[in-house]
Amino acid sequence: MKEDLSFSEIMKRFDSEWVLIGDPETDDGFNIKHGVVLWHSKDRDEVYRKAREIKPVHSAILYTGKIPEGEAVVL
């Protein structure tokens, strides 16, 4: 899969999935505006394995689901 989608299209199409985005275009706050969807999965580890396999030059990984209350995110 290699499809350039806007942020809103990615959020709609890949609900509650991890998405590997190639050549992401971001705004000044580093929020993703659009990018090429290279891989997606409900399994985070699968997306990270795929990123290591294809070694994109510029990429981002996005989770499109809702983070459960009480959970912490470390960047």
Backbone bond lengths (Angstrom), bond angles and torsions (degrees), N, CA, C in turn:
res aa  C-N    CA-C-N  psi(-1)  N-CA   C-N-CA  omega(-1)  CA-C   N-CA-C  phi
1 M - - - 1.445 - - 1.520 108.42 -
2 K 1.311 117.00 124.29 1.459 121.74 174.85 1.518 106.76 -143.37
3 E 1.309 115.53 91.33 1.447 120.75 -175.53 1.523 109.34 -132.34
4 D 1.327 117.04 129.42 1.465 121.88 178.71 1.525 108.26 -83.07
5 L 1.330 115.59 117.98 1.460 121.30 -177.48 1.521 110.40 -129.94
6 S 1.313 115.71 153.56 1.464 120.51 174.00 1.530 108.33 -75.61
7 F 1.326 115.66 164.61 1.465 121.13 178.96 1.531 110.52 -56.00
8 S 1.333 117.24 -45.84 1.468 120.02 -177.96 1.526 111.61 -65.86
9 E 1.336 117.76 -35.30 1.465 120.42 177.14 1.527 110.48 -66.42
10 I 1.328 116.49 -40.99 1.469 120.57 178.04 1.527 109.92 -62.15
11 M 1.316 117.16 -45.64 1.466 121.38 -179.05 1.523 111.08 -61.64
12 K 1.319 118.58 -39.87 1.471 122.26 -179.73 1.523 111.91 -72.41
13 R 1.312 116.46 -45.50 1.457 121.12 -171.94 1.526 113.15 -75.66
14 F 1.334 117.63 -30.73 1.466 121.05 -173.98 1.524 111.01 -121.37
15 D 1.312 116.55 52.65 1.466 122.71 -177.00 1.532 110.93 -58.04
16 S 1.314 115.45 129.74 1.470 123.68 178.12 1.521 112.59 57.94
17 E 1.334 116.56 40.65 1.458 121.71 177.51 1.524 109.77 -127.81
18 W 1.323 114.27 162.72 1.456 122.37 171.85 1.522 106.46 -93.59
19 V 1.323 117.40 133.24 1.460 121.65 -174.40 1.531 109.26 -127.71
20 L 1.322 115.70 126.66 1.463 122.63 174.78 1.524 107.14 -91.93
21 I 1.320 116.25 119.45 1.457 122.42 -175.25 1.523 109.17 -113.97
22 G 1.318 115.95 123.62 1.455 121.42 177.41 1.512 111.25 -94.10
23 D 1.318 116.20 145.87 1.465 122.70 179.78 1.529 112.59 47.13
24 P 1.339 117.14 52.76 1.464 118.93 -178.28 1.531 111.04 -68.05
25 E 1.321 115.54 137.42 1.465 120.06 171.08 1.518 106.74 -97.52
26 T 1.333 115.94 129.77 1.458 120.63 -176.85 1.524 110.71 -120.77
27 D 1.337 114.77 162.69 1.453 119.55 173.85 1.533 108.59 -89.13
28 D 1.314 116.84 -173.02 1.470 120.66 -178.22 1.525 113.13 -62.55
29 G 1.334 117.18 -24.20 1.463 121.18 178.63 1.521 112.87 -92.90
30 F 1.345 116.82 12.47 1.465 123.91 -179.52 1.523 113.15 64.07
31 N 1.331 117.15 23.63 1.460 121.51 172.30 1.523 107.79 -82.39
32 I 1.308 116.66 136.80 1.465 120.98 -177.49 1.523 110.30 -70.78
33 K 1.332 115.58 128.55 1.467 121.81 175.67 1.527 110.50 -95.01
34 H 1.336 116.49 -44.94 1.463 121.64 174.64 1.520 108.62 -166.31
35 G 1.315 115.15 169.18 1.458 120.51 178.15 1.512 111.15 -179.22
36 V 1.311 115.33 175.00 1.462 122.30 -179.20 1.528 108.75 -88.97
37 V 1.314 116.21 120.76 1.461 120.50 178.62 1.527 107.67 -76.53
38 L 1.336 115.25 114.12 1.462 121.17 -178.81 1.524 112.24 -93.78
39 W 1.328 116.50 -31.73 1.465 121.38 -178.20 1.515 108.64 -165.22
40 H 1.314 116.74 152.96 1.464 121.12 175.35 1.517 109.42 -150.68
41 S 1.325 115.75 151.79 1.453 121.00 -179.81 1.519 109.34 -168.24
42 K 1.323 116.16 156.36 1.462 120.68 172.34 1.534 110.06 -75.86
43 D 1.328 116.08 -17.06 1.467 122.87 -178.68 1.530 109.97 -96.17
44 R 1.314 116.84 110.26 1.469 121.80 -178.55 1.520 111.85 -57.43
45 D 1.325 116.97 -43.46 1.460 120.24 -177.32 1.528 111.59 -62.28
46 E 1.324 117.43 -34.92 1.458 120.83 178.14 1.537 110.56 -63.00
47 V 1.313 117.08 -40.83 1.466 121.25 179.49 1.529 110.38 -66.65
48 Y 1.317 117.76 -41.76 1.464 120.58 177.84 1.535 111.38 -65.90
49 R 1.342 116.66 -38.30 1.473 119.72 176.36 1.536 110.36 -62.95
50 K 1.321 116.51 -41.97 1.460 120.42 -179.93 1.527 110.31 -65.31
51 A 1.313 117.90 -39.11 1.466 121.40 178.00 1.531 110.41 -61.76
52 R 1.329 116.74 -41.84 1.477 119.88 177.58 1.523 110.93 -66.23
53 E 1.321 116.49 -33.79 1.464 120.66 -178.80 1.537 111.99 -70.96
54 I 1.329 117.19 -47.17 1.471 119.15 -174.93 1.524 113.11 -90.95
55 K 1.325 117.25 -14.91 1.465 122.83 175.32 1.539 113.85 47.38
56 P 1.336 117.53 61.44 1.469 118.49 178.25 1.529 110.56 -65.15
57 V 1.328 116.94 144.06 1.469 121.21 -178.21 1.524 110.63 -68.22
58 H 1.316 116.67 -48.33 1.470 122.22 177.83 1.521 107.29 -124.36
59 S 1.325 116.64 124.50 1.462 118.84 -177.65 1.520 111.46 -154.42
60 A 1.316 113.77 168.04 1.463 122.38 174.46 1.517 107.00 -145.06
61 I 1.314 116.02 152.46 1.460 121.02 173.77 1.520 106.62 -119.00
62 L 1.325 114.12 130.29 1.457 121.97 -173.78 1.519 109.44 -125.10
63 Y 1.336 116.63 136.04 1.468 120.36 171.01 1.508 107.46 -102.84
64 T 1.331 117.08 126.14 1.463 120.91 -173.60 1.523 113.98 -96.38
65 G 1.315 116.94 1.12 1.458 119.86 -178.70 1.519 112.30 -92.04
66 K 1.299 114.24 -178.17 1.454 121.79 178.45 1.525 108.48 -91.70
67 I 1.305 116.45 131.99 1.460 121.11 179.18 1.528 107.87 -80.07
68 P 1.322 117.38 124.93 1.465 120.49 -176.70 1.537 111.99 -59.87
69 E 1.302 114.96 144.58 1.460 120.74 178.80 1.535 109.02 -60.20
70 G 1.309 116.30 136.70 1.447 121.10 -179.61 1.523 113.58 91.31
71 E 1.330 117.32 -8.16 1.456 121.76 177.64 1.522 109.05 -88.69
72 A 1.333 116.35 151.43 1.455 120.88 178.24 1.519 108.38 -116.13
73 V 1.322 115.78 148.82 1.463 122.30 177.47 1.511 108.15 -115.98
74 V 1.321 116.11 128.60 1.459 121.47 179.70 1.525 107.06 -112.95
75 L 1.332 115.68 126.77 1.462 119.67 179.36 1.506 110.50 -107.45
